Amino acid sequence: MPTDAPAPPVPLLNLPAHHAALADDFRDLFQTFVASGQFVLGPYVESFERALADYCGVAHAVGVSSGTDALLVALMALDIGPGDEVVTTPFTFFGTAGTVARLGAKPVFVDIEPDTYNLDASQLDAAVTSKTKAVIPVDLYGQLADSDAVAKVAQRHGLRVVEDAAQAIGARDGKGRAAGSLGDIGCFSFYPTKNLSAMGEAGACMTDDDDLADRMRKLRNHGQTGPYEHAMVGGNFRLDAVQAMILERKLAELDGWTAARRRLAARYDDALRDAPFVTPAVAPGNEHVYHQYTIRAADGRRADLMKHLADWGIGHRVYYPLPLHLQPCFADQGYQRGDFPVAERSAEQVLSLPVYPELTDAQQQRVIDALLTFNG
Ligand SMILES: Cc1ncc(COP(=O)(O)O)c(C=O)c1O
């Protein structure tokens, strides 16, 4: 326990502080918004979609109701359904594979790289069968998966690629290509904890393909092709105009916020160089956006580290404690512990620390002090 005067806790995230500087703007925007009466899709959504597509350098952005629904709409647009297999990583948020299963298809997992935590593309070939239709690489923690390696395998086997870029908006690879632009369809989440966040639920599907964009626009609105005429069965995956309005205003700030996250990450890297933790590895050329700053504790030491951080009042969380192949709902898929050792070991060791633009130097120093006094 620290012996100095008790310091205020350092939260894992501080959403009130995140929005405080924009409060006046939001008040003005909201007044105009209320007067507009345009609350679902419409001009606010179209304007945000244009800004988002330009930001990512893709032809189309299709605003939807969440990141999960973005994945669902993307897979529906690619006609994924019963009998199909979709290959992905077991070390991700549940929605990545849950959407595959919800469409009646089978999520097939391959292990991850130990340093980046992203899908290990060298294992993809072995997972492909005659039923495989698509692969979903995930840009975990804000670092792009190896899209060139994934694309090579996808081309060889005629697979479609859905990039789960939920955590990585603003990230770029060595060729300057942006998160969300690296597959046939890229999916974003704007959940309140994300680097670009709504004040509620929101997401988007990104694509350069005009036909896929058209299908996704229809699918998000019950497959409607004209007034009460439905060419396909979709759902209500529409984006609220209020979220689009908020997101477009915040998009203008995103690069500044990302720069702040990178500064914080660099400071953690320096301070923890000799500490008994593994700090994030960034693949050459990748521009990580540090949705999470995630360290690894030595085998068997994470629980003690978490207790130590809790004693110091430092917010922290494990993303993700149970890999997807071991989730109870996938028990009938035939996977067992030991199938994906890198993902399983990562799930036992990783720990994410506070990293957000509003984190002050003093708060970050306190996190660092807590970590350096841990007897790891
Ligand atoms: C990797 C990943 N995929 C999908 C999602 C789903 O997004 P949402 O929570 O907006 O439905 C998330 C967000 O939690 C995520 O982190």
The ligand as a Tripos MOL2 file, in Angstrom:
@<TRIPOS>MOLECULE
LIG
   16    16     1     0     0
SMALL
NO_CHARGES

@<TRIPOS>ATOM
      1 C1        -13.2860   -6.5640  -31.4130 C.3       1 LIG1
      2 C2        -14.7170   -6.1790  -31.2570 C.ar      1 LIG1
      3 N1        -15.6280   -6.6500  -32.1210 N.ar      1 LIG1
      4 C3        -16.9250   -6.3130  -32.0260 C.ar      1 LIG1
      5 C4        -17.3820   -5.4810  -31.0430 C.ar      1 LIG1
      6 C5        -18.8530   -5.2210  -30.9360 C.3       1 LIG1
      7 O1        -19.1810   -3.8670  -30.9150 O.3       1 LIG1
      8 P1        -20.4710   -3.3290  -30.1220 P.3       1 LIG1
      9 O2        -20.1930   -3.4400  -28.6650 O.co2     1 LIG1
     10 O3        -20.5960   -1.9130  -30.6010 O.co2     1 LIG1
     11 O4        -21.6430   -4.1560  -30.5330 O.co2     1 LIG1
     12 C6        -16.4610   -4.9430  -30.1340 C.ar      1 LIG1
     13 C7        -16.9030   -3.9930  -29.0760 C.2       1 LIG1
     14 O5        -17.0760   -4.2620  -27.9410 O.2       1 LIG1
     15 C8        -15.1160   -5.3150  -30.2180 C.ar      1 LIG1
     16 O6        -14.2150   -4.8560  -29.3490 O.3       1 LIG1
@<TRIPOS>BOND
     1     1     2 1
     2     2     3 ar
     3     2    15 ar
     4     3     4 ar
     5     4     5 ar
     6     5     6 1
     7     5    12 ar
     8     6     7 1
     9     7     8 1
    10     8     9 2
    11     8    10 1
    12     8    11 1
    13    12    13 1
    14    12    15 ar
    15    13    14 2
    16    15    16 1
@<TRIPOS>SUBSTRUCTURE
     1 LIG1         1 GROUP 0 **** ****
